[in-house]
């Protein structure tokens, strides 16, 4: 064996894939499962109690971990909060971009498809949905300042929606108005609906998703 091979370098100069022992594979899997459990638990607690009323000790106790275990993954409550918010982001953006670029449909249809997908996402992750929607409530004392990374992510979702609105002005399937303003208005309506949706919210009464989608279709699109 050459020195290069012993160092894990191929003839092409690239590092060879790391070879893990079965024990190391199991160890890393346990670590990843532990991290995911912490994120799931923190998501639930932040949504139930609010940011300020939730401590890392609370998260650790519900997970049945030590507080030190939480700190081995996250440096602070702020870091955990950001991780909770951002872990759904990549998949959402990919799905939004795919729907926004769908061929063979009008912009109005793509607009409604984007809103439908967002509602489905929030029903799939109700704790995250409540947490996100609560951040939009003016004057709320239960949530922390929105982290800059999450603001950037939210701006990107609005930008994608605004692009579809602009396409709708070109093909005549979305009502007139500033694309960015209409996209922000729709986003705010989705947040408000989330806090009333009986599938997501704890509110005893609310309107259903189909009724809300009909409202969106009649408000933003042109038949």
C-alpha positions in Angstrom: 0.0 0.0 0.0 1.4 3.4 -1.0 1.5 6.4 1.3 -1.3 8.0 -0.7 -3.5 5.0 -0.3 -2.9 4.8 3.4 -3.9 8.4 3.7 -7.2 7.6 1.8 -6.3 9.6 -1.3 -7.2 8.2 -4.7 -5.0 8.3 -7.9 -7.2 11.2 -9.0 -6.2 13.2 -5.9 -9.7 13.1 -4.3 -10.2 11.8 -0.8 -11.6 8.3 -0.7 -15.0 7.8 1.0 -14.7 7.3 4.7 -15.1 3.7 5.7 -17.0 3.3 8.9 -17.2 0.3 11.2 -20.6 -1.1 12.0 -20.2 0.3 15.5 -19.5 3.8 14.2 -22.5 3.6 11.9 -24.7 2.7 14.9 -23.2 5.4 17.0 -23.8 8.1 14.4 -27.3 6.8 13.8 -28.0 7.1 17.6 -26.6 10.7 17.6 -28.8 11.7 14.6 -31.9 10.1 16.2 -31.2 12.0 19.4 -30.9 15.3 17.6 -34.1 14.7 15.7 -35.9 13.9 19.0 -34.7 17.1 20.5 -35.9 19.1 17.5 -39.3 17.5 17.5 -39.7 18.1 21.2 -38.5 21.7 21.1 -40.8 22.3 18.2 -43.8 21.1 20.3 -42.8 23.0 23.4 -42.1 26.3 21.5 -45.5 26.0 19.9 -47.3 25.1 23.1 -45.6 27.5 25.6 -43.9 30.1 23.5 -40.2 30.9 23.2 -39.7 32.6 26.5 -41.6 30.1 28.6 -39.6 27.2 27.2 -36.1 26.3 28.6 -33.5 23.9 27.5 -34.2 22.0 30.7 -37.8 21.6 29.6 -36.7 20.1 26.3 -34.3 17.8 28.0 -36.8 16.6 30.5 -39.4 15.8 27.9 -36.8 14.0 25.8 -35.6 12.2 29.0 -32.1 13.5 28.2 -29.7 15.5 30.4 -29.3 19.2 29.8 -25.7 18.5 28.9 -26.9 16.3 26.1 -28.9 19.2 24.6 -25.8 21.4 24.8 -23.8 18.8 23.0 -26.0 19.6 19.9 -26.9 23.2 20.4 -24.9 26.0 22.0 -27.9 28.0 23.2 -31.7 28.1 23.2 -31.4 30.6 20.3 -29.5 28.1 18.3 -32.1 25.4 19.0 -34.9 27.8 18.1 -33.3 28.6 14.7 -32.7 24.9 14.0 -36.4 24.1 14.7 -37.5 26.9 12.3 -35.1 26.1 9.5 -35.2 22.3 9.4 -38.4 22.4 7.2 -37.0 25.1 4.9 -35.1 23.3 2.2 -37.9 20.9 1.3 -40.4 23.7 1.3 -38.4 25.8 -1.1 -37.7 22.9 -3.4 -41.4 22.1 -3.6 -42.4 25.8 -4.1 -39.9 26.2 -7.0 -41.2 23.0 -8.6 -44.8 24.1 -8.4 -44.0 27.6 -9.5 -42.3 26.3 -12.7 -44.9 23.6 -13.5 -45.5 23.4 -17.3 -48.9 23.1 -18.9 -50.8 25.2 -16.3 -51.8 28.8 -15.9 -50.2 31.1 -13.4 -53.5 31.2 -11.5 -53.6 27.4 -11.2 -49.9 27.4 -10.0 -50.8 30.1 -7.5 -53.6 28.0 -6.0 -51.3 24.9 -6.1 -48.7 26.8 -4.1 -51.2 27.7 -1.4 -52.6 24.2 -1.4 -49.2 22.7 -0.9 -48.5 25.2 1.9 -51.7 24.2 3.7 -50.8 20.5 3.3 -47.3 21.2 4.7 -48.7 22.9 7.8 -51.2 20.1 8.5 -48.4 17.6 8.2 -46.3 19.6 10.8 -48.9 21.3 13.0 -46.6 22.3 15.8 -44.2 24.0 13.4 -47.2 25.6 11.7 -48.5 27.1 14.9 -45.0 28.3 15.8 -44.5 30.0 12.4 -48.0 31.6 12.4 -47.5 32.9 16.0 -44.4 34.8 14.9 -46.7 36.9 12.7 -49.0 38.0 15.5 -48.3 41.7 16.2 -47.1 42.3 19.7 -46.8 38.7 20.7 -44.7 38.2 23.8 -44.5 34.4 23.4 -42.0 34.3 20.5 -38.4 35.6 20.1 -37.3 38.0 17.5 -37.3 36.3 14.1 -33.8 35.0 13.3 -32.2 36.7 10.2 -31.8 33.3 8.4 -35.5 32.6 8.8 -36.4 36.1 7.6 -34.3 35.4 4.5 -36.1 32.1 4.0 -39.5 33.7 4.4 -38.6 36.5 1.9 -37.7 33.8 -0.6 -41.1 32.1 -0.3 -42.8 35.5 -0.9 -40.5 36.1 -3.9 -41.4 32.8 -5.5 -45.1 33.6 -5.0 -44.7 37.1 -6.3 -43.1 35.6 -9.5 -46.2 33.5 -10.1 -48.4 36.6 -9.6 -46.3 38.5 -12.2 -46.8 35.5 -14.6 -50.5 35.7 -13.9 -50.6 39.3 -14.9 -49.0 38.3 -18.2 -51.5 35.5 -18.9 -54.5 37.3 -17.4 -55.2 34.7 -14.7 -54.4 36.7 -11.6 -56.0 40.0 -10.5 -54.1 43.3 -11.1 -51.9 44.7 -8.3 -48.3 44.9 -7.2 -47.0 41.3 -7.3 -45.0 41.5 -4.1 -47.9 43.1 -2.2 -50.3 40.5 -3.4 -47.9 37.7 -2.4 -47.4 39.2 1.0 -51.1 39.6 1.5 -51.7 35.9 0.5 -48.9 34.8 2.9 -50.4 36.7 5.7 -53.8 35.1 5.0 -52.3 31.7 5.1 -50.8 32.5 8.5 -54.1 33.7 9.8 -55.9 30.7 8.5 -53.3 28.4 10.3 -54.3 29.9 13.6 -58.0 29.0 12.9 -57.6 25.7 11.1 -59.1 23.0 13.3 -56.5 20.5 11.9 -53.6 22.7 13.2 -54.9 25.1 15.8 -56.4 24.4 19.3 -59.3 26.7 18.5 -62.6 24.9 18.7 -64.0 26.4 15.6 -62.6 27.5 12.3 -63.1 27.3 8.5 -62.0 24.3 6.5 -59.2 24.1 4.0 -61.5 23.8 1.0 -63.5 26.9 2.0 -60.2 28.8 2.5 -58.9 27.7 -0.9 -62.1 28.8 -2.5 -61.7 32.2 -0.9 -58.1 32.4 -2.2 -59.1 31.4 -5.7 -62.0 34.0 -5.8 -59.8 36.7 -4.3 -56.6 36.4 -6.3 -57.3 34.7 -9.5 -59.4 35.6 -12.6 -61.7 33.0 -14.1 
